[in-house]
Amino acid sequence: MTPADADAALEAMAGAPAILEGFADFRREVSVIAVRGLDGTVAVFDPGENEHSEGILRKTTVPCGPPDEAFEIAKRILTALDYVGVIGVELFETKDGALLVNEIAPRVHNTGHWTIEACAVDQFQQHIRAICGWPLGDPARHSDAVMVNLIGDEADNWAILPGAVHLYGKGEARPGRKMGHVTTTSPRSA
């Protein structure tokens, strides 16, 4: 499709709501896992840098050092939506350092699975705390982390992998299907 096709496409949609997306020339993708409690309190985990292959998340590395603006963007989204629970916010960091929201996932998110091993209170625990009205836990990480997804039949070799292995219990391994992940940790750097 080209910009010249927009009018015909909108007409074919017969007035249905639409969002026109443009291409973003970005340096990297970062994600922020944030949580908002029933009382409006917000906590944000350290951002991670994401690497993809064939359109599938392969690896998230924490810390990644994006601007503090990533925290503020996640907080504004949670507050504006009056959302309670965990949300994943994926952002493109452009070559000039600007952050563009790419995706909002209203749930615990694959890019935050590193929190299980690297934080005292992980994203799953935070979600339960939030929806039950309990105080949110401290999202600080005690370790650096690298989370690698196990795609398709890669999960068959989980026993030889270093780190904490999480298999998702899916019955059939298919190409492109996330079957689990492995997280390795190291002493906290920054």
C-alpha positions, 0 to 999 in steps of 0.5 A: 500500500502507498499513501495514495491508497489511503482514501480508497482503503478508508472508503472500503472500511465504511467508516470503521475506526482506523489507525494509520501506522507509519514506518519508524526508523529506530535504533532499538526497541526497549520495553517497560513493565509497569504496574498500577494499583487500585489506589493509583500507585504506580511502580515500574521495572527497569527497561529492557532492550529487546532483540527480534529475529523473524518478527519474534522476540529472541532476547531481552537484556536488562539493564539497557540504559534508555532515557528516564522518559520511558518510565514517565511514558509508562506511568502516563499510559497507566494513569490515562487508561485508569488501568489496574494491573501489569502492562507491558509498553514497547517503545522504539528508540529513534536514532535521535533518542526520541521514544515512540510507543510501538505496542501496549500489552495490558497483561504480564508480558514476555519482555518482563519474564526476566523479573522472576529471577532478577527482582525480589517482587516479579511482574506476576506477583505485582499483578496479583498485588495490584488487582487485590488492592495490596501494596505494590512491591519494590520493582528494583532489580537485584541482578542484571538479567538476560532472558532468551526465548525458546522457540519451537523445538529449541525447548527440546534441549532445555537441560543443556542451557545455563540459567533458570529454565521455564517451560510453558507446558505447550503440547506441540512445538511449532516453528515460531511458537514460544515454548519457554524461556531461559534467564541468566543473571549476574551481579547488578551493574548499574 
